[in-house]
């Protein structure tokens, strides 16, 4: 896909952050939009910003953890736009908790959004992308889909799952040769609301971490502007890249994991212990 002109893109989590910036950048390039989020106010703001570019925009309140809602949105998208070429499975949440201390409710919450939301979005839109014969699936994993961290077992699990799901999917699509491809995105620290909307568990205290302080520290690591992340993703789609890393932190830590496939865990533990003393 070398151009987004007159294409139709569906985006989850379009009410803020990367999703919002994807919508604006795509609209600038003449791409029609089907947007969704559970944040109705943010979604309305995105529509307002994107509509100045004269493209057709529809929006809908969609909880990606609800399979029926996602499938209904996919059908609405095709009915309203005639076709769809791109699905950006971008919606996601964060949870900081130990593997032992995370409640089953917390685990189900993050898995339903971060993993099942991606699966639902992929499977709901894939038949329509194949029908267009010019489609692309973009699934947002994370730097933590490449490297694990203390306190991030649940988040790591969902993002590693998105990576495995997407890489397998891309190979299947290549074998089928149906005009559809897939890209897995691994952002590092992007300046979004994920830290503020994420959940921090008191179980962090069992490994010497303070939940409030950890939240503030995590927020400070979110340095890359979402518009830069969005442009990087769109460039990767045009180049049909199977994987894209966003931010120097993602590139550095991905390199560390390649050099020290298991040894990086020692480095990570040391860094976590050091951060508690600072």
N, C-alpha and C positions, 0 to 999 in steps of 0.2 A: 504494500500500500504506500505509494509515493506521494499521495495527496489526500487531504481530508475534505477537499472541496466537494460539497453536495453529498457527503457521506452522512450517516446517522450514527451517533454515539450515545450509548447508555452508560450512565455513571452512578454508582452507589456512593453514599457519603459525600454528596455534592454540595452540602450546606456549609462546608468550611474546608480549610487546609488544602491538601493536594487536589481533592475532588473539585473544589470550587475553582481552583486555578486551571485545572484541566478543562473545565467547562468554558471558561473565559478564553483561553488560548485556542481551543477548538472553534469556538464561535468566530473568533477573529479570522480563522482560516476557512470560513464558509461551511462549517460542519453543523448540521442540525442536531438538536440535543433532546434526550429523554433523561431527566434528572430525578434522583430519588434520595431521600434521607428521612430520618426520624425527627430531625431538627427542622421544623416547619419554617421558623423565622429565618434561619440561615439559608434554607432552600429558596425562600422568596427573595432574599438578598442576591443570591447567585443568579436567579432568573433576571432580576432587575439589571444586574451588571452585564449579563450576556446578551440581553435583547437588543441592545444598541447596535449590534452588528447585523441585524436584519435576518437572522436565521430562525427557523421554526423551533420553538422550545415548548416542551411539555414537562410537567413535574408531578410527582406523586409521593405521598407519605408511604414509605416502605420500610418495614423492619426486615432486614436481610436474614434474620434468624427464623423467619416464618416462611416456609417453602411455598405455601399457597399465595402469599402476598407477592413473592418474587416472580412466580409463574404468571400471575395475573398482570403484573407490571410489564413483563415481556410481551404478553399478548396485546396489552394496551399500546405499547410502543410500536408494534408492527401495524396495528389498526390505525394509529394516529399519523404515522410517518410513512407507511407503505412498505418499509423494510428497515433493517438495522445492520450495521457493518461492524460496530465495535462495542464491546462490553468491558468496562473498567470496573472490576470488582475491588473497590477501594475502601469500603467501610470497614472499620476495625476499632478495637478497644484494647486497653492495657490492664494488666493485673500484676501487681508485685506481691508475691507470697511465697513461702517455702512449699516444697512438694508435700511435706508432711502436714503443714498447717492450712493449706488452701481447702476451703470447704467444697463439697460436691456442688453446691449451688453456684459458687464462684467459678468452678471449673466448667460446669455446663454453660454458664453465661458466656464465657470467653470462647469456648469451642463452638457454640452455636453461631456466634457472630463472625469470628475470625476464620473458622474453617468451613462450617456448613454454609455460611453466607456466600463464600466463594464457590463452593460446589453447586449450590442452588443457582447462583447467577450464571455460572458456566453452562450447566445442563439446560436451564430454561431458555437461554439465548442461542445456544449452539445450533439447533436446527434452523433458526432464522439466519444465522451467519452463513451457514452452508448454502442456504437458498439464495443469498446475495452473491455467492461465488467470489466475494472479495471482503473477507472478514478477519477480525483479529480479536483475540481474548487477552486482556491484560490483567493479571492477578497480582495484587500487592502483597508480597511477603514482607521481609524485614532483614536488616542486618542480623537480627536474632533468628533468622531462618538459616543462617550460615554458621553462627557461633553461639554457644550457650553461655549463660551467665547465672550466678547465684541470685536467687529471688525471682527468676524469670522462667521457671520450669513450665508453667502453664502457657505463657506467651510463646516461649521457645517451641513448645509442642505444636501449637497452632500454626506458627510460621514455618517450621520445618515441614509440616504437613502440606501447607500451600505450595511450598517449593517442590516436594515430591509429586504432588498431584499435577502441577502445571508442567513439569519437565516430562512426565509420562504422557500427558495429554498432547504436548507439542510433537512428540515422536509419533504418536498415533495419527495425528493430523497430517504430518509429513508423509507417512506411509499411504494414507488415503488419498492424498493429493487433491483436496476438495476446495482449494482456494482460501483456506482458513489457517491461521497460525496462532501461536500463543507465546507470550512473553511473561517471565516472572521478574518482578521488580523487588529489589532489596535496598530500601532507603536506610540511611543511618539516622542521625538526629535531625529531623525536619521540624521547623518551627510551626507546629500545629497545636490543637487543643487536646491532644491525646493524653498528655500528662495530667491536665486538669480534670478530664473526664474519666481517667482511669481509676482503678481501685487499689488501695494500699491496705494490706493485711497486717494486723498486729503480730502475726506469726514471724514477721521480719526480726522482731526482737530476739528470737531464739538464735539468730546468727549474728547478733550484735548490731543490727541496723535499726535506726529510728525511722518509722514510717513517714513522719512529717518532714524530717530532714532529707530523707531519701527522695521524696517527691520534689522538693525544691532543687536538689542536686540534679535530678533527672531533667527537670525543666530547663536548667542552665545548659545542658548538653544539646538542646534542640536549637541548632544554629543555622542550618541551611534553610533559606526562604522557600516556601512552598511553590512559588512560581518558577524557581530554578528547578526544583524537583519535577514539576509538571512538564516543563520544556524538555528535560532530559528523557522523560518517559516517552513523549511524542517523537523525539528524535530516534529513540530505540525502536519504536513501532515502524517508522519509515524505513529503518535499516533492517527490520525483521530480526532483531537480536533475540536470542533465546533467554538471555539474562542481562539485567542492567543493575549496576551498583550506583547508588547516589550518595555523594558526600565523601570527603576524604577519610572520615572515620570508618565508613563501610569498606573503602578500598584498603585501608591499612589493616583493619582487623580481619578482612578476608584473606589478605596476604599472610598474616600471622597464622591463621588457621591452616593455610596450605603448607607453610613451612613446619609448623608444629601441630600436626593433626590432633594429638591428644595433649601434648605439652602445653598448649595454650591455656589449658584449664589451670595449671599452676600459676601462670601469669595472671589469669583472671582472679584467682583466689587472693593472690598477693595484692592486686590492685584494690579489691574490695576491702581487705583488711586495712590497707593504707588509707583509703578514703574515710574510714571511720575515725582516724586519728587527726585528720585535717580539719 
